[in-house]
Amino acid sequence: MQELEIYIITILAIAFTVAYSLGSRYNYKIQKKIWKEISGEIKPYSGKVSFKGFGSSGFKIACSPSMGKLKKLEILIILLSREILLYYLFSKCRRKHDTIVVKSNFYVVPNFSLEIVKKGTKIHKELIKKPNLTELRHEKLSEQFFLTSSNPDAASKFLSNKDIIQRIIKLNTLMNRLSITSEEPQLLISCSIRENVISQVLNLAFACGRVMEQIRNDM
């Protein structure tokens, strides 16, 4: 009986080691593909980029765009733990995905906060409890997203821009959150990673910069 237990433990140890190795290699392969796509997207905006890796879990890059209406740009890639098979399967059951998070600052500090978050998420439940925020209704976004702001009038000016709304709708269920605030980072966009989503997220970020500039000029 003891020999059988040792045999089973040995098999499990080998299986987990192989799974870890294969999952880790696959995550690095995904990182390489994502990095190639990101570098191509940000090349027109900045020639100098800083890079920080987080092992097989993802990486972060930062740059200061030489054009556009964003002061600085940080892109964080968070991958599922494919090297830990049970945790990966658990994450998939909870409908979690690889994620891209874009953080940035505007040239003009926003005088309002705006949150656009996917309904049913943890952030959605937290925002409902904040008394200083007012829920907003939007004919094209409210069905899927919860919208709230500290200044409904200012937020409405931002949401009246058709380009912004179309870009959010194009991301559809992939977008988890779009946040604008006076505190750094002043802009945060979080999306699940899918085919061609990186270019869409970055284009949305730069579009937010342009609209914030327009709002400032109209004041």
C-alpha positions as CSV (number, residue, x, y, z in Angstrom):
1,M,0.0,0.0,0.0
2,Q,2.8,2.4,0.9
3,E,4.5,1.6,-2.5
4,L,1.2,2.5,-4.3
5,E,1.0,5.8,-2.5
6,I,4.6,6.7,-3.4
7,Y,3.9,5.7,-7.0
8,I,0.8,7.9,-7.1
9,I,2.7,10.8,-5.6
10,T,5.5,10.4,-8.1
11,I,3.1,10.4,-11.0
12,L,1.3,13.5,-9.7
13,A,4.6,15.3,-9.1
14,I,5.7,14.6,-12.7
15,A,2.3,15.6,-14.1
16,F,2.3,18.9,-12.2
17,T,5.9,19.6,-13.3
18,V,5.1,18.9,-16.9
19,A,1.9,21.0,-16.7
20,Y,3.9,23.9,-15.2
21,S,6.6,23.8,-17.8
22,L,4.1,23.6,-20.7
23,G,1.8,26.3,-19.3
24,S,4.8,28.6,-18.6
25,R,6.1,28.2,-22.1
26,Y,2.7,28.9,-23.6
27,N,2.3,32.1,-21.6
28,Y,5.7,33.3,-22.8
29,K,4.6,32.5,-26.3
30,I,1.5,34.6,-25.8
31,Q,3.6,37.4,-24.3
32,K,5.9,37.4,-27.4
33,K,2.9,37.8,-29.7
34,I,1.3,40.5,-27.6
35,W,4.6,42.4,-27.3
36,K,5.0,42.4,-31.1
37,E,1.5,43.8,-31.5
38,I,1.9,46.5,-28.9
39,S,5.3,47.6,-30.2
40,G,3.8,48.1,-33.6
41,E,0.9,50.1,-32.2
42,I,2.9,52.5,-30.1
43,K,5.8,53.0,-32.4
44,P,4.2,56.0,-34.2
45,Y,3.7,57.7,-30.8
46,S,7.0,56.9,-28.9
47,G,10.4,55.6,-29.8
48,K,11.6,55.0,-26.2
49,V,9.8,52.4,-24.1
50,S,10.6,50.9,-20.7
51,F,9.9,47.3,-20.1
52,K,9.3,45.3,-16.9
53,G,8.6,41.6,-16.9
54,F,6.6,39.6,-14.4
55,G,7.8,36.1,-15.3
56,S,5.2,34.1,-17.2
57,S,2.4,36.2,-15.6
58,G,2.8,39.2,-17.9
59,F,4.7,42.4,-18.3
60,K,4.4,46.2,-18.1
61,I,5.6,48.8,-20.5
62,A,5.7,52.6,-20.1
63,C,6.4,55.5,-22.5
64,S,5.8,59.2,-23.0
65,P,3.9,59.7,-26.2
66,S,5.5,62.4,-28.4
67,M,2.1,62.9,-30.1
68,G,-1.5,62.6,-29.2
69,K,-3.2,64.1,-26.1
70,L,-1.9,61.7,-23.4
71,K,0.9,62.8,-21.1
72,K,2.2,59.3,-20.4
73,L,1.1,55.8,-21.2
74,E,1.5,52.5,-19.2
75,I,0.3,49.2,-20.6
76,L,0.0,46.2,-18.2
77,I,-0.5,42.7,-19.5
78,I,-1.9,40.2,-17.0
79,L,-2.1,36.5,-18.2
80,L,-3.9,33.6,-16.6
81,S,-1.8,31.2,-14.6
82,R,-1.6,28.5,-17.2
83,E,1.4,26.9,-15.5
84,I,-0.9,26.1,-12.5
85,L,-3.4,23.8,-14.2
86,L,-6.0,23.6,-11.4
87,Y,-6.0,27.4,-10.8
88,Y,-6.2,28.0,-14.6
89,L,-9.3,25.8,-14.9
90,F,-10.8,27.5,-11.9
91,S,-10.2,30.9,-13.5
92,K,-11.8,29.7,-16.7
93,C,-14.8,28.5,-14.8
94,R,-15.2,31.9,-13.3
95,R,-15.0,33.4,-16.9
96,K,-11.7,35.2,-16.3
97,H,-9.5,36.0,-19.3
98,D,-6.1,37.4,-20.1
99,T,-6.3,41.2,-19.5
100,I,-4.8,44.4,-20.8
101,V,-4.9,47.4,-18.6
102,V,-4.0,50.9,-20.0
103,K,-3.2,53.7,-17.6
104,S,-2.5,57.3,-18.6
105,N,-2.7,60.9,-17.6
106,F,-4.2,63.8,-19.6
107,Y,-2.5,67.2,-20.2
108,V,-5.5,68.7,-18.4
109,V,-6.6,67.3,-15.0
110,P,-10.2,66.2,-15.2
111,N,-12.6,68.1,-12.9
112,F,-14.9,65.1,-12.6
113,S,-14.8,61.4,-12.2
114,L,-16.5,58.9,-14.5
115,E,-16.8,55.2,-14.1
116,I,-18.1,52.8,-16.8
117,V,-17.9,49.3,-15.5
118,K,-19.4,46.0,-16.6
119,K,-22.5,45.1,-14.6
120,G,-22.3,42.4,-12.0
121,T,-18.6,42.8,-11.3
122,K,-17.0,43.5,-7.9
123,I,-16.2,47.1,-8.9
124,H,-19.9,47.6,-9.9
125,K,-21.0,46.5,-6.4
126,E,-18.5,48.8,-4.7
127,L,-19.5,51.8,-6.8
128,I,-23.2,51.4,-5.9
129,K,-22.3,52.0,-2.2
130,K,-20.5,55.3,-2.8
131,P,-22.9,58.2,-1.9
132,N,-20.9,60.9,-3.6
133,L,-21.5,59.4,-7.0
134,T,-24.5,59.7,-9.2
135,E,-25.7,56.9,-11.5
136,L,-26.0,57.9,-15.2
137,R,-28.2,56.6,-17.9
138,H,-27.0,56.2,-21.5
139,E,-29.2,54.8,-24.3
140,K,-26.3,52.8,-25.8
141,L,-24.3,51.8,-22.8
142,S,-26.5,51.4,-19.8
143,E,-27.8,47.9,-20.8
144,Q,-24.4,46.4,-20.4
145,F,-22.5,48.9,-18.2
146,F,-23.0,50.7,-15.0
147,L,-22.2,54.4,-15.3
148,T,-21.6,56.8,-12.4
149,S,-20.0,60.2,-12.0
150,S,-19.2,62.9,-9.4
151,N,-20.3,65.5,-11.9
152,P,-23.1,64.3,-14.2
153,D,-23.0,67.5,-16.4
154,A,-19.3,67.2,-17.1
155,A,-19.6,63.4,-17.6
156,S,-22.4,63.9,-20.1
157,K,-20.2,66.2,-22.2
158,F,-17.7,63.4,-22.4
159,L,-20.3,60.8,-23.2
160,S,-21.9,63.0,-25.9
161,N,-18.8,62.3,-28.1
162,K,-19.9,59.8,-30.7
163,D,-16.4,58.5,-31.4
164,I,-15.9,57.5,-27.8
165,I,-19.3,55.7,-27.6
166,Q,-18.7,53.9,-30.9
167,R,-15.3,52.7,-29.7
168,I,-16.7,51.4,-26.4
169,I,-19.5,49.6,-28.2
170,K,-17.0,48.1,-30.6
171,L,-15.2,46.5,-27.7
172,N,-18.6,45.2,-26.5
173,T,-18.3,42.5,-23.8
174,L,-14.5,42.7,-23.7
175,M,-14.3,46.0,-21.8
176,N,-14.4,45.6,-18.1
177,R,-13.8,49.2,-17.0
178,L,-13.2,52.7,-18.2
179,S,-12.3,55.1,-15.4
180,I,-11.6,58.9,-15.5
181,T,-10.6,60.7,-12.3
182,S,-8.5,63.7,-11.2
183,E,-6.1,61.3,-9.4
184,E,-3.3,59.4,-11.1
185,P,-3.8,57.4,-13.2
186,Q,-6.4,59.8,-14.6
187,L,-7.4,57.3,-17.2
188,L,-7.7,53.6,-16.8
189,I,-9.1,51.1,-19.3
190,S,-9.3,47.4,-18.6
191,C,-10.3,44.8,-21.3
192,S,-10.1,41.1,-21.9
193,I,-7.5,40.2,-24.5
194,R,-8.9,39.0,-27.8
195,E,-7.9,39.3,-31.5
196,N,-7.2,42.9,-32.5
197,V,-8.4,44.2,-29.1
198,I,-5.0,45.9,-28.2
199,S,-5.3,48.4,-31.1
200,Q,-8.9,49.1,-30.2
201,V,-8.0,49.8,-26.5
202,L,-5.1,52.1,-27.4
203,N,-7.2,54.0,-29.9
204,L,-9.9,54.4,-27.3
205,A,-7.3,55.8,-24.8
206,F,-6.0,58.4,-27.3
207,A,-9.6,59.3,-28.3
208,C,-10.3,60.0,-24.6
209,G,-7.3,62.3,-24.6
210,R,-8.6,64.2,-27.6
211,V,-12.1,64.6,-26.0
212,M,-10.7,65.8,-22.7
213,E,-8.7,68.4,-24.7
214,Q,-11.9,69.5,-26.5
215,I,-13.8,69.8,-23.2
216,R,-11.0,72.0,-21.8
217,N,-11.1,74.3,-24.9
218,D,-14.9,74.6,-24.7
219,M,-14.8,75.8,-21.0
